Amino acid sequence: MTTNLGAETAQLPPVVDGPQNSDGTPRTEDRPRPRGRGARNRLIKHLLLIVFGFVMLYPLLWMLVSSLRPNDEIFRLTGLLLTTFEIQNYVEGWNALRSPFGHYMVNSMIVVMGSIIGNLVSCSLAAYAFARLKFRKRNLLFAIMLMTIMLPIHVVIVPQYIIFSQFGWVNTFIPLILPKLLATDAFFVFLMIQFIRGLPRELDEAARIDGCGHFKIFTRIILPLMLPALATTTIFTFIWTWNDFFSQLIFLTDPEMYTVPVALRSFVDSTATSSWGSLFAMSIVSLLPIFLVFLFGQKYLVKGIATTGGK
């Protein structure tokens, strides 16, 4: 009797004081982590980000402040505190060149809008062909297309200038817009290809059963779903074309055809006194369209990059 009782006592689980889990094992209380160290690390991180952001924005802030200073104080004062408020720089800068500065902004807008339309149409069609159609040497052509991304513009600008000069298109907007209609921006083609490859092919098959061809599949099925990629292409094309200086300087020689980057160069005179105040003032004016486009299109830009990169 004593032996059986001892055996039963040996099989009973040990008595545990304190809280237990559902299976009877003792529950260990989570000790609160020290909050002082985590808060200090976050504070240091935010301070470093603020300092780094201020260093990156300092040239832009200095240019903004310098546009409100007289010319004799621009390079004498390097701080951001304004002692005088000179709004006259904007008035003089707007009318300093042969035409009002708004004329050059209109020229830039014409080039930008033509480039945006060209990239949206040609790059989307090329991307659909590479992503959905099957044709001979598709992989080879796709590799060649990707290799063109590594070519700098200085390599192709000379043959382009020779071709466009033979057609008599120099000093017009055609050399700046026509290449966009031929899907020459391989980066946007690749961006759209990655996006289209992430769309299910069942949509194409269902549309093909209903009697749709490739053009209807592209316009009615694929194109409406490509809005994030199209928005990303639009924003990048606007920023890159608006800031383009080299190609516009090469193809535009008439001052009446100047765009904003080339017109800003006219404020700098290497032989006489340059109007730095007017230059900085018009530089701030030229940055406003980019700032507004990025401000209102940031949501679509982030969405387009995220969805394309996740495919």
C-alpha positions as CSV (number, residue, x, y, z in Angstrom):
1,M,0.0,0.0,0.0
2,T,2.8,2.3,0.8
3,T,4.6,1.4,-2.4
4,N,1.6,2.2,-4.6
5,L,1.0,5.5,-2.8
6,G,4.6,6.5,-3.4
7,A,4.4,5.6,-7.0
8,E,1.3,7.7,-7.5
9,T,2.9,10.6,-5.6
10,A,5.9,10.4,-7.9
11,Q,3.7,10.6,-11.0
12,L,1.9,13.8,-9.9
13,P,3.2,17.1,-11.4
14,P,5.2,19.3,-9.1
15,V,3.2,22.1,-7.4
16,V,4.2,25.5,-8.9
17,D,3.4,28.7,-7.2
18,G,2.5,31.7,-9.3
19,P,0.8,32.1,-12.7
20,Q,0.7,29.2,-15.1
21,N,0.1,28.7,-18.8
22,S,-2.8,26.5,-20.1
23,D,-0.6,23.5,-20.2
24,G,0.4,23.8,-16.5
25,T,3.9,25.1,-17.2
26,P,5.0,28.2,-15.2
27,R,4.5,31.5,-16.9
28,T,7.4,33.9,-16.9
29,E,6.3,37.5,-16.6
30,D,7.8,39.7,-19.3
31,R,10.0,42.2,-17.6
32,P,9.4,45.8,-18.9
33,R,12.3,46.9,-21.0
34,P,14.1,50.0,-19.9
35,R,12.5,52.8,-21.8
36,G,15.2,55.4,-21.2
37,R,17.7,53.8,-23.6
38,G,15.2,53.3,-26.4
39,A,13.9,56.9,-26.1
40,R,17.5,58.2,-26.1
41,N,18.4,56.2,-29.2
42,R,15.3,57.5,-31.1
43,L,16.2,61.1,-30.0
44,I,19.7,60.7,-31.3
45,K,18.5,59.2,-34.6
46,H,16.0,62.0,-35.1
47,L,18.6,64.6,-34.3
48,L,21.0,63.1,-36.8
49,L,18.3,63.0,-39.5
50,I,17.4,66.7,-38.8
51,V,21.1,67.7,-39.1
52,F,21.6,65.7,-42.3
53,G,18.4,67.1,-43.8
54,F,19.5,70.7,-42.9
55,V,22.9,70.1,-44.6
56,M,21.2,68.8,-47.7
57,L,18.7,71.7,-47.8
58,Y,21.2,74.4,-46.9
59,P,22.2,75.3,-50.5
60,L,18.5,75.6,-51.5
61,L,17.7,77.7,-48.4
62,W,20.8,79.9,-49.1
63,M,19.7,80.5,-52.7
64,L,16.2,81.4,-51.5
65,V,17.6,83.9,-49.0
66,S,20.1,85.2,-51.5
67,S,17.3,85.9,-54.0
68,L,16.0,88.5,-51.5
69,R,19.3,90.2,-50.9
70,P,21.1,93.0,-52.9
71,N,23.9,91.8,-55.2
72,D,26.7,93.2,-52.9
73,E,25.5,91.2,-49.9
74,I,25.0,87.8,-51.6
75,F,28.6,86.5,-51.3
76,R,29.5,88.7,-48.4
77,L,26.9,87.1,-46.1
78,T,26.7,83.3,-45.9
79,G,24.1,83.0,-43.2
80,L,20.4,82.5,-43.6
81,L,19.3,85.6,-41.6
82,L,17.9,88.4,-43.8
83,T,18.9,92.0,-43.0
84,T,17.2,93.4,-46.0
85,F,14.2,92.2,-48.1
86,E,14.9,92.8,-51.8
87,I,11.9,91.8,-53.8
88,Q,13.2,93.8,-56.7
89,N,15.4,90.8,-57.8
90,Y,12.3,88.9,-58.9
91,V,10.9,91.9,-60.9
92,E,14.3,92.5,-62.6
93,G,14.9,88.9,-63.2
94,W,11.5,88.3,-64.8
95,N,12.2,91.1,-67.4
96,A,16.0,90.9,-67.6
97,L,16.2,88.9,-70.8
98,R,15.0,89.5,-74.3
99,S,11.6,88.1,-73.5
100,P,9.8,87.8,-70.1
101,F,10.8,84.7,-68.1
102,G,7.4,83.3,-68.5
103,H,8.1,82.9,-72.3
104,Y,10.9,80.4,-71.5
105,M,8.7,78.6,-69.0
106,V,6.1,78.1,-71.7
107,N,8.9,76.7,-74.0
108,S,9.9,74.3,-71.3
109,M,6.3,73.3,-70.8
110,I,5.9,72.5,-74.5
111,V,9.0,70.2,-74.5
112,V,7.9,68.6,-71.2
113,M,4.3,67.9,-72.4
114,G,5.6,66.4,-75.7
115,S,8.1,64.3,-73.9
116,I,5.5,63.0,-71.4
117,I,3.0,62.1,-74.1
118,G,5.8,60.4,-76.2
119,N,7.0,58.3,-73.2
120,L,3.6,57.3,-72.1
121,V,2.5,56.1,-75.6
122,S,5.7,54.6,-76.9
123,C,7.1,53.0,-73.7
124,S,3.8,51.4,-72.8
125,L,3.4,49.9,-76.2
126,A,7.0,48.6,-76.2
127,A,6.5,47.2,-72.7
128,Y,3.4,45.4,-73.7
129,A,5.1,43.8,-76.6
130,F,8.0,42.6,-74.5
131,A,5.8,41.4,-71.7
132,R,3.0,39.7,-73.5
133,L,3.9,39.0,-77.2
134,K,6.0,36.2,-78.4
135,F,8.3,36.9,-81.4
136,R,11.7,35.9,-82.6
137,K,14.8,37.2,-80.8
138,R,12.6,38.8,-78.1
139,N,15.2,38.1,-75.4
140,L,18.0,39.4,-77.5
141,L,16.2,42.6,-78.3
142,F,15.3,43.0,-74.6
143,A,18.9,42.6,-73.6
144,I,19.9,45.3,-76.2
145,M,17.2,47.6,-74.8
146,L,18.6,47.2,-71.3
147,M,22.2,47.8,-72.5
148,T,21.1,51.2,-73.9
149,I,20.4,52.3,-70.3
150,M,24.2,52.3,-69.7
151,L,24.9,54.6,-72.7
152,P,25.5,58.2,-71.7
153,I,23.8,60.9,-73.6
154,H,27.2,62.2,-74.8
155,V,27.7,59.1,-76.9
156,V,24.4,59.5,-78.9
157,I,24.2,63.3,-79.0
158,V,26.7,63.7,-81.9
159,P,24.9,61.2,-84.4
160,Q,21.6,62.7,-83.3
161,Y,22.7,66.2,-84.1
162,I,24.0,65.2,-87.5
163,I,20.7,63.4,-88.4
164,F,18.5,66.3,-87.1
165,S,20.7,68.9,-88.8
166,Q,20.3,67.2,-92.2
167,F,16.5,67.3,-91.7
168,G,16.7,70.9,-90.8
169,W,15.3,70.4,-87.3
170,V,18.0,72.1,-85.3
171,N,16.7,75.1,-83.3
172,T,13.3,73.5,-83.1
173,F,11.6,71.4,-80.4
174,I,11.4,68.3,-82.7
175,P,14.8,66.9,-81.7
176,L,13.8,67.1,-78.0
177,I,10.4,65.5,-78.5
178,L,10.7,63.0,-81.4
179,P,13.0,60.5,-79.6
180,K,10.5,60.2,-76.8
181,L,7.9,58.9,-79.4
182,L,10.4,56.1,-80.3
183,A,10.7,54.6,-76.8
184,T,14.3,55.7,-76.4
185,D,14.0,55.9,-72.6
186,A,14.7,52.2,-71.8
187,F,14.3,52.8,-68.1
188,F,10.6,53.5,-68.4
189,V,10.2,50.5,-70.8
190,F,11.8,48.2,-68.2
191,L,9.6,49.8,-65.4
192,M,6.4,49.1,-67.3
193,I,7.5,45.6,-68.3
194,Q,8.0,44.6,-64.7
195,F,4.6,46.0,-63.9
196,I,2.8,44.2,-66.7
197,R,4.5,40.9,-65.8
198,G,2.9,41.1,-62.4
199,L,-0.6,41.2,-63.9
200,P,-2.3,37.8,-64.2
201,R,-2.5,36.4,-67.7
202,E,-6.0,35.1,-67.0
203,L,-7.2,38.6,-67.7
204,D,-5.8,38.4,-71.2
205,E,-7.2,35.0,-71.8
206,A,-10.7,36.0,-70.6
207,A,-10.6,39.1,-73.0
208,R,-9.3,36.9,-75.8
209,I,-12.3,34.5,-75.3
210,D,-14.6,37.5,-75.7
211,G,-13.0,38.3,-79.0
212,C,-10.5,41.0,-78.1
213,G,-7.2,41.3,-80.0
214,H,-3.9,42.6,-78.7
215,F,-4.8,46.2,-79.2
216,K,-8.1,45.9,-77.2
217,I,-6.5,43.9,-74.5
218,F,-3.8,46.6,-74.1
219,T,-6.2,49.5,-74.2
220,R,-9.1,48.0,-72.2
221,I,-7.4,45.6,-69.8
222,I,-3.7,46.3,-69.3
223,L,-3.6,50.1,-69.7
224,P,-6.2,50.9,-66.9
225,L,-4.2,48.7,-64.5
226,M,-0.9,50.4,-65.3
227,L,-1.9,53.8,-63.7
228,P,0.8,53.6,-61.0
229,A,3.5,52.9,-63.5
230,L,2.2,55.6,-65.9
231,A,2.1,58.1,-63.0
232,T,5.7,57.3,-62.1
233,T,6.8,57.7,-65.8
234,T,5.0,61.0,-65.9
235,I,6.6,62.5,-62.8
236,F,10.1,61.3,-63.7
237,T,9.8,62.5,-67.3
238,F,8.6,65.9,-66.1
239,I,11.5,66.3,-63.6
240,W,14.2,65.1,-66.0
241,T,13.0,67.0,-69.0
242,W,12.4,70.2,-67.1
243,N,16.0,70.1,-65.6
244,D,17.6,68.9,-68.9
245,F,20.3,71.4,-69.9
246,F,22.8,69.7,-72.1
247,S,20.6,68.5,-75.0
248,Q,18.5,71.7,-75.0
249,L,21.7,73.8,-75.2
250,I,22.9,71.7,-78.2
251,F,19.7,71.9,-80.2
252,L,18.3,75.3,-79.3
253,T,20.4,78.3,-80.5
254,D,17.8,81.0,-81.0
255,P,17.1,82.9,-77.7
256,E,13.4,82.9,-78.5
257,M,13.5,79.1,-78.4
258,Y,15.4,78.9,-75.1
259,T,13.9,76.7,-72.3
260,V,14.3,77.5,-68.6
261,P,17.7,75.9,-68.0
262,V,19.2,77.6,-71.1
263,A,17.6,80.9,-70.2
264,L,19.1,80.8,-66.7
265,R,22.5,80.5,-68.2
266,S,22.0,83.8,-69.9
267,F,22.1,85.5,-66.5
268,V,25.8,84.5,-66.0
269,D,28.1,86.7,-68.0
270,S,31.8,85.6,-68.0
271,T,33.0,89.0,-69.2
272,A,31.0,91.4,-67.1
273,T,29.2,91.6,-63.8
274,S,26.6,88.9,-63.5
275,S,23.2,89.5,-62.0
276,W,23.3,86.9,-59.3
277,G,20.3,88.2,-57.4
278,S,18.1,87.9,-60.6
279,L,19.6,84.5,-61.3
280,F,18.8,83.1,-57.9
281,A,15.3,84.7,-58.0
282,M,14.5,83.0,-61.4
283,S,16.0,79.8,-60.2
284,I,13.5,79.7,-57.3
285,V,10.7,80.4,-59.8
286,S,11.9,77.6,-62.0
287,L,11.9,75.2,-59.1
288,L,8.2,75.8,-58.2
289,P,6.8,73.5,-61.0
290,I,9.0,70.7,-59.9
291,F,8.1,71.2,-56.3
292,L,4.4,71.2,-57.0
293,V,4.6,68.1,-59.2
294,F,6.5,66.2,-56.6
295,L,4.2,67.4,-53.8
296,F,1.0,66.3,-55.5
297,G,2.4,63.3,-57.2
298,Q,4.4,61.8,-54.4
299,K,1.7,59.3,-53.5
300,Y,1.6,57.9,-57.0
301,L,5.3,58.0,-57.3
302,V,5.9,55.9,-54.2
303,K,3.0,53.5,-55.2
304,G,4.4,53.0,-58.6
305,I,7.9,52.3,-57.5
306,A,6.7,50.0,-54.7
307,T,4.3,47.9,-56.9
308,T,6.8,47.7,-59.7
309,G,9.7,46.6,-57.5
310,G,7.6,44.0,-55.7
311,K,6.8,42.0,-58.8
